[in-house]
Amino acid sequence: MATYVVSYYLGMDSGLRRNDESALGKYMKKITFILLILFLMMGGFIIDIFFDNAASIDACLDQGGVWNYKLEECRYS
């Protein structure tokens, strides 16, 4: 029953037999690969945002400045 439901939603042949799961396996591998790529891209985007801000703060402090967290800018004395 589950193979029929999955095959129906994936647009596969509605006559998929229970013992013929090779077609279903191919579609599940493709979906798993696509989801993996999407999660990696989302994770990379979130990490990039976080480390971009951290790198700006670190560069400010390395040059002897003081980071103003309210204005999010570097101030030099």
ABEGO torsion letter per residue (X at the ends): XAAAAAAAAAGBBAABBAABAAAAAAAAAAAAAAAAAAAAAAAAAAAAAAAAAAAAAAAAAAAGBBBBAAAGBBBBX
